[in-house]
Amino acid sequence: MPLYENEKITQQLSNGKLGPKVYRPSIIPSTTPDSRDTYFYSREGDRLDLLANEFYGDVTLWWIIANANNIGKGTLAITPGKLIRIPFRAT
């Protein structure tokens, strides 16, 4: 079941000007473990964005790895020695 988080965005008015900031829900897909997932222990210097680039070819998908491992709240850095799961499907 997907999680929902609120994302604050700037509303564009019909006249083309920017309006007030509003919240819209963002659907975060579940990252249920899969037998094709990759597991490893993090090392010094590992970061969510760098891992997303390495495994998915897209640094903006860092949040998938963060969500799967319940990390990344306030930083992209990963504590060395933590078991990290890279979900097979980046959807």
MODELLER restraints for C-alpha pairs under 7 A, 6 or more apart:
rsr = mdl.restraints
at = mdl.atoms
rsr.add(forms.Gaussian(group=physical.xy_distance, feature=features.Distance(at['CA:1:A'], at['CA:30:A']), mean=5.92, stdev=0.5))
rsr.add(forms.Gaussian(group=physical.xy_distance, feature=features.Distance(at['CA:2:A'], at['CA:27:A']), mean=6.21, stdev=0.5))
rsr.add(forms.Gaussian(group=physical.xy_distance, feature=features.Distance(at['CA:2:A'], at['CA:28:A']), mean=5.39, stdev=0.5))
rsr.add(forms.Gaussian(group=physical.xy_distance, feature=features.Distance(at['CA:2:A'], at['CA:29:A']), mean=4.67, stdev=0.5))
rsr.add(forms.Gaussian(group=physical.xy_distance, feature=features.Distance(at['CA:2:A'], at['CA:30:A']), mean=5.01, stdev=0.5))
rsr.add(forms.Gaussian(group=physical.xy_distance, feature=features.Distance(at['CA:3:A'], at['CA:27:A']), mean=5.98, stdev=0.5))
rsr.add(forms.Gaussian(group=physical.xy_distance, feature=features.Distance(at['CA:3:A'], at['CA:28:A']), mean=5.10, stdev=0.5))
rsr.add(forms.Gaussian(group=physical.xy_distance, feature=features.Distance(at['CA:3:A'], at['CA:29:A']), mean=6.70, stdev=0.5))
rsr.add(forms.Gaussian(group=physical.xy_distance, feature=features.Distance(at['CA:4:A'], at['CA:25:A']), mean=6.19, stdev=0.5))
rsr.add(forms.Gaussian(group=physical.xy_distance, feature=features.Distance(at['CA:4:A'], at['CA:26:A']), mean=5.64, stdev=0.5))
rsr.add(forms.Gaussian(group=physical.xy_distance, feature=features.Distance(at['CA:4:A'], at['CA:27:A']), mean=4.93, stdev=0.5))
rsr.add(forms.Gaussian(group=physical.xy_distance, feature=features.Distance(at['CA:4:A'], at['CA:28:A']), mean=6.05, stdev=0.5))
rsr.add(forms.Gaussian(group=physical.xy_distance, feature=features.Distance(at['CA:5:A'], at['CA:25:A']), mean=5.60, stdev=0.5))
rsr.add(forms.Gaussian(group=physical.xy_distance, feature=features.Distance(at['CA:5:A'], at['CA:26:A']), mean=5.32, stdev=0.5))
rsr.add(forms.Gaussian(group=physical.xy_distance, feature=features.Distance(at['CA:5:A'], at['CA:27:A']), mean=6.79, stdev=0.5))
rsr.add(forms.Gaussian(group=physical.xy_distance, feature=features.Distance(at['CA:6:A'], at['CA:23:A']), mean=5.85, stdev=0.5))
rsr.add(forms.Gaussian(group=physical.xy_distance, feature=features.Distance(at['CA:6:A'], at['CA:24:A']), mean=5.54, stdev=0.5))
rsr.add(forms.Gaussian(group=physical.xy_distance, feature=features.Distance(at['CA:6:A'], at['CA:25:A']), mean=4.48, stdev=0.5))
rsr.add(forms.Gaussian(group=physical.xy_distance, feature=features.Distance(at['CA:6:A'], at['CA:26:A']), mean=5.93, stdev=0.5))
rsr.add(forms.Gaussian(group=physical.xy_distance, feature=features.Distance(at['CA:7:A'], at['CA:23:A']), mean=5.39, stdev=0.5))
rsr.add(forms.Gaussian(group=physical.xy_distance, feature=features.Distance(at['CA:7:A'], at['CA:24:A']), mean=5.41, stdev=0.5))
rsr.add(forms.Gaussian(group=physical.xy_distance, feature=features.Distance(at['CA:7:A'], at['CA:25:A']), mean=6.03, stdev=0.5))
rsr.add(forms.Gaussian(group=physical.xy_distance, feature=features.Distance(at['CA:7:A'], at['CA:26:A']), mean=6.36, stdev=0.5))
rsr.add(forms.Gaussian(group=physical.xy_distance, feature=features.Distance(at['CA:8:A'], at['CA:21:A']), mean=6.37, stdev=0.5))
rsr.add(forms.Gaussian(group=physical.xy_distance, feature=features.Distance(at['CA:8:A'], at['CA:22:A']), mean=5.57, stdev=0.5))
rsr.add(forms.Gaussian(group=physical.xy_distance, feature=features.Distance(at['CA:8:A'], at['CA:23:A']), mean=4.38, stdev=0.5))
rsr.add(forms.Gaussian(group=physical.xy_distance, feature=features.Distance(at['CA:8:A'], at['CA:24:A']), mean=6.45, stdev=0.5))
rsr.add(forms.Gaussian(group=physical.xy_distance, feature=features.Distance(at['CA:9:A'], at['CA:21:A']), mean=5.40, stdev=0.5))
rsr.add(forms.Gaussian(group=physical.xy_distance, feature=features.Distance(at['CA:9:A'], at['CA:22:A']), mean=5.49, stdev=0.5))
rsr.add(forms.Gaussian(group=physical.xy_distance, feature=features.Distance(at['CA:9:A'], at['CA:23:A']), mean=6.07, stdev=0.5))
rsr.add(forms.Gaussian(group=physical.xy_distance, feature=features.Distance(at['CA:10:A'], at['CA:18:A']), mean=6.68, stdev=0.5))
rsr.add(forms.Gaussian(group=physical.xy_distance, feature=features.Distance(at['CA:10:A'], at['CA:19:A']), mean=6.42, stdev=0.5))
rsr.add(forms.Gaussian(group=physical.xy_distance, feature=features.Distance(at['CA:10:A'], at['CA:20:A']), mean=5.99, stdev=0.5))
rsr.add(forms.Gaussian(group=physical.xy_distance, feature=features.Distance(at['CA:10:A'], at['CA:21:A']), mean=4.26, stdev=0.5))
rsr.add(forms.Gaussian(group=physical.xy_distance, feature=features.Distance(at['CA:10:A'], at['CA:22:A']), mean=6.17, stdev=0.5))
rsr.add(forms.Gaussian(group=physical.xy_distance, feature=features.Distance(at['CA:11:A'], at['CA:18:A']), mean=5.96, stdev=0.5))
rsr.add(forms.Gaussian(group=physical.xy_distance, feature=features.Distance(at['CA:11:A'], at['CA:19:A']), mean=5.02, stdev=0.5))
rsr.add(forms.Gaussian(group=physical.xy_distance, feature=features.Distance(at['CA:11:A'], at['CA:20:A']), mean=5.88, stdev=0.5))
rsr.add(forms.Gaussian(group=physical.xy_distance, feature=features.Distance(at['CA:11:A'], at['CA:21:A']), mean=5.85, stdev=0.5))
rsr.add(forms.Gaussian(group=physical.xy_distance, feature=features.Distance(at['CA:11:A'], at['CA:22:A']), mean=6.47, stdev=0.5))
rsr.add(forms.Gaussian(group=physical.xy_distance, feature=features.Distance(at['CA:12:A'], at['CA:18:A']), mean=4.65, stdev=0.5))
rsr.add(forms.Gaussian(group=physical.xy_distance, feature=features.Distance(at['CA:12:A'], at['CA:19:A']), mean=5.59, stdev=0.5))
rsr.add(forms.Gaussian(group=physical.xy_distance, feature=features.Distance(at['CA:13:A'], at['CA:19:A']), mean=5.78, stdev=0.5))
rsr.add(forms.Gaussian(group=physical.xy_distance, feature=features.Distance(at['CA:31:A'], at['CA:68:A']), mean=5.51, stdev=0.5))
rsr.add(forms.Gaussian(group=physical.xy_distance, feature=features.Distance(at['CA:31:A'], at['CA:87:A']), mean=6.57, stdev=0.5))
rsr.add(forms.Gaussian(group=physical.xy_distance, feature=features.Distance(at['CA:33:A'], at['CA:87:A']), mean=6.91, stdev=0.5))
rsr.add(forms.Gaussian(group=physical.xy_distance, feature=features.Distance(at['CA:34:A'], at['CA:88:A']), mean=6.95, stdev=0.5))
rsr.add(forms.Gaussian(group=physical.xy_distance, feature=features.Distance(at['CA:36:A'], at['CA:88:A']), mean=5.66, stdev=0.5))
rsr.add(forms.Gaussian(group=physical.xy_distance, feature=features.Distance(at['CA:37:A'], at['CA:85:A']), mean=6.64, stdev=0.5))
rsr.add(forms.Gaussian(group=physical.xy_distance, feature=features.Distance(at['CA:37:A'], at['CA:86:A']), mean=5.69, stdev=0.5))
rsr.add(forms.Gaussian(group=physical.xy_distance, feature=features.Distance(at['CA:37:A'], at['CA:87:A']), mean=4.84, stdev=0.5))
rsr.add(forms.Gaussian(group=physical.xy_distance, feature=features.Distance(at['CA:37:A'], at['CA:88:A']), mean=4.58, stdev=0.5))
rsr.add(forms.Gaussian(group=physical.xy_distance, feature=features.Distance(at['CA:38:A'], at['CA:85:A']), mean=5.75, stdev=0.5))
rsr.add(forms.Gaussian(group=physical.xy_distance, feature=features.Distance(at['CA:38:A'], at['CA:86:A']), mean=5.03, stdev=0.5))
rsr.add(forms.Gaussian(group=physical.xy_distance, feature=features.Distance(at['CA:38:A'], at['CA:87:A']), mean=6.70, stdev=0.5))
rsr.add(forms.Gaussian(group=physical.xy_distance, feature=features.Distance(at['CA:38:A'], at['CA:88:A']), mean=6.97, stdev=0.5))
rsr.add(forms.Gaussian(group=physical.xy_distance, feature=features.Distance(at['CA:39:A'], at['CA:83:A']), mean=6.84, stdev=0.5))
rsr.add(forms.Gaussian(group=physical.xy_distance, feature=features.Distance(at['CA:39:A'], at['CA:84:A']), mean=5.57, stdev=0.5))
rsr.add(forms.Gaussian(group=physical.xy_distance, feature=features.Distance(at['CA:39:A'], at['CA:85:A']), mean=4.63, stdev=0.5))
rsr.add(forms.Gaussian(group=physical.xy_distance, feature=features.Distance(at['CA:39:A'], at['CA:86:A']), mean=6.29, stdev=0.5))
rsr.add(forms.Gaussian(group=physical.xy_distance, feature=features.Distance(at['CA:40:A'], at['CA:83:A']), mean=5.68, stdev=0.5))
rsr.add(forms.Gaussian(group=physical.xy_distance, feature=features.Distance(at['CA:40:A'], at['CA:84:A']), mean=5.48, stdev=0.5))
rsr.add(forms.Gaussian(group=physical.xy_distance, feature=features.Distance(at['CA:40:A'], at['CA:85:A']), mean=6.91, stdev=0.5))
rsr.add(forms.Gaussian(group=physical.xy_distance, feature=features.Distance(at['CA:41:A'], at['CA:81:A']), mean=5.27, stdev=0.5))
rsr.add(forms.Gaussian(group=physical.xy_distance, feature=features.Distance(at['CA:41:A'], at['CA:82:A']), mean=5.29, stdev=0.5))
rsr.add(forms.Gaussian(group=physical.xy_distance, feature=features.Distance(at['CA:41:A'], at['CA:83:A']), mean=4.41, stdev=0.5))
rsr.add(forms.Gaussian(group=physical.xy_distance, feature=features.Distance(at['CA:41:A'], at['CA:84:A']), mean=5.87, stdev=0.5))
rsr.add(forms.Gaussian(group=physical.xy_distance, feature=features.Distance(at['CA:42:A'], at['CA:78:A']), mean=7.00, stdev=0.5))
rsr.add(forms.Gaussian(group=physical.xy_distance, feature=features.Distance(at['CA:42:A'], at['CA:79:A']), mean=6.99, stdev=0.5))
rsr.add(forms.Gaussian(group=physical.xy_distance, feature=features.Distance(at['CA:42:A'], at['CA:80:A']), mean=4.91, stdev=0.5))
rsr.add(forms.Gaussian(group=physical.xy_distance, feature=features.Distance(at['CA:42:A'], at['CA:81:A']), mean=5.05, stdev=0.5))
rsr.add(forms.Gaussian(group=physical.xy_distance, feature=features.Distance(at['CA:42:A'], at['CA:82:A']), mean=5.32, stdev=0.5))
rsr.add(forms.Gaussian(group=physical.xy_distance, feature=features.Distance(at['CA:42:A'], at['CA:83:A']), mean=6.38, stdev=0.5))
rsr.add(forms.Gaussian(group=physical.xy_distance, feature=features.Distance(at['CA:42:A'], at['CA:84:A']), mean=6.49, stdev=0.5))
rsr.add(forms.Gaussian(group=physical.xy_distance, feature=features.Distance(at['CA:43:A'], at['CA:80:A']), mean=4.54, stdev=0.5))
rsr.add(forms.Gaussian(group=physical.xy_distance, feature=features.Distance(at['CA:43:A'], at['CA:81:A']), mean=6.11, stdev=0.5))
rsr.add(forms.Gaussian(group=physical.xy_distance, feature=features.Distance(at['CA:44:A'], at['CA:80:A']), mean=5.15, stdev=0.5))
rsr.add(forms.Gaussian(group=physical.xy_distance, feature=features.Distance(at['CA:46:A'], at['CA:77:A']), mean=6.31, stdev=0.5))
rsr.add(forms.Gaussian(group=physical.xy_distance, feature=features.Distance(at['CA:46:A'], at['CA:78:A']), mean=5.75, stdev=0.5))
rsr.add(forms.Gaussian(group=physical.xy_distance, feature=features.Distance(at['CA:47:A'], at['CA:76:A']), mean=5.26, stdev=0.5))
rsr.add(forms.Gaussian(group=physical.xy_distance, feature=features.Distance(at['CA:47:A'], at['CA:77:A']), mean=4.41, stdev=0.5))
rsr.add(forms.Gaussian(group=physical.xy_distance, feature=features.Distance(at['CA:47:A'], at['CA:78:A']), mean=5.50, stdev=0.5))
rsr.add(forms.Gaussian(group=physical.xy_distance, feature=features.Distance(at['CA:48:A'], at['CA:62:A']), mean=5.05, stdev=0.5))
rsr.add(forms.Gaussian(group=physical.xy_distance, feature=features.Distance(at['CA:48:A'], at['CA:65:A']), mean=6.75, stdev=0.5))
rsr.add(forms.Gaussian(group=physical.xy_distance, feature=features.Distance(at['CA:48:A'], at['CA:66:A']), mean=6.86, stdev=0.5))
rsr.add(forms.Gaussian(group=physical.xy_distance, feature=features.Distance(at['CA:48:A'], at['CA:76:A']), mean=5.10, stdev=0.5))
rsr.add(forms.Gaussian(group=physical.xy_distance, feature=features.Distance(at['CA:48:A'], at['CA:77:A']), mean=6.43, stdev=0.5))
rsr.add(forms.Gaussian(group=physical.xy_distance, feature=features.Distance(at['CA:48:A'], at['CA:78:A']), mean=6.98, stdev=0.5))
rsr.add(forms.Gaussian(group=physical.xy_distance, feature=features.Distance(at['CA:49:A'], at['CA:59:A']), mean=4.74, stdev=0.5))
rsr.add(forms.Gaussian(group=physical.xy_distance, feature=features.Distance(at['CA:49:A'], at['CA:60:A']), mean=6.76, stdev=0.5))
rsr.add(forms.Gaussian(group=physical.xy_distance, feature=features.Distance(at['CA:49:A'], at['CA:62:A']), mean=4.79, stdev=0.5))
rsr.add(forms.Gaussian(group=physical.xy_distance, feature=features.Distance(at['CA:49:A'], at['CA:76:A']), mean=6.61, stdev=0.5))
rsr.add(forms.Gaussian(group=physical.xy_distance, feature=features.Distance(at['CA:50:A'], at['CA:59:A']), mean=6.37, stdev=0.5))
rsr.add(forms.Gaussian(group=physical.xy_distance, feature=features.Distance(at['CA:52:A'], at['CA:58:A']), mean=5.87, stdev=0.5))
rsr.add(forms.Gaussian(group=physical.xy_distance, feature=features.Distance(at['CA:52:A'], at['CA:59:A']), mean=5.10, stdev=0.5))
rsr.add(forms.Gaussian(group=physical.xy_distance, feature=features.Distance(at['CA:52:A'], at['CA:61:A']), mean=5.63, stdev=0.5))
rsr.add(forms.Gaussian(group=physical.xy_distance, feature=features.Distance(at['CA:52:A'], at['CA:62:A']), mean=5.00, stdev=0.5))
rsr.add(forms.Gaussian(group=physical.xy_distance, feature=features.Distance(at['CA:53:A'], at['CA:59:A']), mean=4.59, stdev=0.5))
rsr.add(forms.Gaussian(group=physical.xy_distance, feature=features.Distance(at['CA:64:A'], at['CA:90:A']), mean=6.85, stdev=0.5))
rsr.add(forms.Gaussian(group=physical.xy_distance, feature=features.Distance(at['CA:65:A'], at['CA:86:A']), mean=5.81, stdev=0.5))
rsr.add(forms.Gaussian(group=physical.xy_distance, feature=features.Distance(at['CA:65:A'], at['CA:87:A']), mean=6.93, stdev=0.5))
rsr.add(forms.Gaussian(group=physical.xy_distance, feature=features.Distance(at['CA:66:A'], at['CA:72:A']), mean=5.31, stdev=0.5))
rsr.add(forms.Gaussian(group=physical.xy_distance, feature=features.Distance(at['CA:68:A'], at['CA:85:A']), mean=6.71, stdev=0.5))
rsr.add(forms.Gaussian(group=physical.xy_distance, feature=features.Distance(at['CA:69:A'], at['CA:84:A']), mean=6.45, stdev=0.5))
rsr.add(forms.Gaussian(group=physical.xy_distance, feature=features.Distance(at['CA:69:A'], at['CA:85:A']), mean=6.47, stdev=0.5))
